[in-house]
Amino acid sequence: MTTTTETTKRTALYGEHVKLGGRMVPFGGFEMPVQYAGILKEHDAVRRRAGLFDLSHMGQFLLEGEDVADWADRLTINAVATMKPYQARYNIFCNERGGALDDVIFYRLLKHFLLVVNASNADKMWAHLNAHPASGVKLTNLHGKRSLIAIQGPKSAAMLQPHVNVDLATVRYYFCVESSVYGHPVTIARTGYTGEDGFELFVDDRIAADVWNRLLADHTSDGLEPCGLGARDVLRLEAGMPLYGHEMNEEITPVQAGLTWALKLNKPEFIGKTALAGQLERDDYARIVGLIMEGRAPAREGYAVFMGDREVGEVRSGSLGPSVGNKNIATAIVSKDAATIGGTVTVEIRGVRHPALVVALPFYKKKENV
Amino acid sequence: MAQPQDLLYSKEHEWVKLDGDVATVGITDYAQDSLGDIVYVELPKVGAAIRQFGTIGVVESVKAVSDLFTPISGSVIEINAGLEADPALVNREPFAGGWLFKVKASDTSETAKLLNADAYAELTAG
């Protein structure tokens, strides 16, 4: 996680976090809870029941105007214009070298798009969007002015359903709906960053605490737990989801991060297209793989990865994986020849090389109960 | 937070229990609470000579790697083998089953540089 020395801001839920005993840390310019009861307990709640997250530190931009879709298609690698109303889609903004500026989600509503960007990149992304003005595009920065609450886990639909005026069974994965929650207006999206079913609720700052507190009051007895950034990071790593600054950054491209599924080379032009198409064609690049450590020592960001005596890369994220047989898991960027799934590499931890198995991502897939 | 009166404490949040010249060392309740869920403990090998306040291992939580210091000099005579399979024992019983290692102290007068329970409580207050 990155920290910042600039003055930190607080979300509308700051007071609730403190009341709940949340351990507050600076993250992306905000004071955010890294944990309440404990990372492992919170992780377990999301995998078995549900967890409640404050994501109000994330950047929210409103994109309005007739030309938004075409404009966004020129700035991103995935398709925007083909999105249906109320559809959500993962996307990545790149630089000309193909490096990632940010990974984001576009939400297409009836009259506008909502763009959610990483907190740590919000200022950079606001500047980037404004550096590419278009006549039919109006941008509004809602960062820090609108709350985002996520409820994630296999029981999240059952917990949320009684409090909203929409049948959540009709809201498909990566779609959203305008509804109400506890009588307040809300945009509900079936999206998340945990590898579980779940919803993200976009609400006005003034009602955020009411929604947060009522969900906890109504569902703590069903096992709903407030969850911090620590649990969120473990959940997303197990689910093989990239974290900006780790699996992807301005040097590590989406192709290297294994996100080629989001790369739409059939779009006529977009920033980074030539570089990414060339990289994909050459297929000689270092790439992100999953590692499962054989021993008990955790691999951590920055640790060197070896194949035989040769240094072939470095760890980008590492954690205990409670849902991966309680083994230590990591992502690493390694040279192509070391990226063979099923191969063995070593990770140097305090001068000692520990063996690790190279695996495909994700480490964890939720059980489908269709 | 719980602070057993019969132990001595370091400013780095280790505790020592001296029995003759055998010192049992662990981390305090305050330390385990600050670290959060402990997932790995790396300790010196039996026989290793360690020096007071030197770095002798690590304690890792889900999110962080923290150096472990020894509050007393000597030769390591035993490590807590139970921690390999169950490092969370340090969270559950920091002053009992979650002890880390035992040292044959080379100079028990070093304890003069440690804190008593009240002084340690003051250090960690607020």
Contacts between the chains, C-beta under 8 A, distances in Angstrom:
chain1	res1	chain2	res2	distance
A	1	B	63	7.6
A	23	B	36	8.0
A	34	B	63	7.0
A	35	B	36	6.0
A	38	B	36	6.0
A	38	B	37	5.3
A	39	B	36	5.9
A	39	B	37	5.4
A	39	B	61	7.8
A	39	B	62	4.5
A	39	B	63	6.9
A	40	B	37	4.5
A	40	B	62	6.7
A	41	B	37	8.0
A	230	B	36	7.3
A	230	B	62	6.1
A	230	B	63	5.3
A	233	B	63	7.6
A	234	B	62	6.4
A	296	B	40	5.7
A	296	B	84	6.3
A	297	B	40	6.0
A	297	B	42	6.8
A	298	B	39	6.4
A	298	B	40	5.5
A	298	B	60	5.6
A	298	B	65	7.9
A	300	B	65	6.1
A	319	B	62	6.1
A	319	B	63	7.9
A	320	B	39	4.5
A	320	B	62	5.8
A	328	B	39	7.8
A	328	B	40	7.9
A	350	B	42	7.4
A	350	B	58	7.3
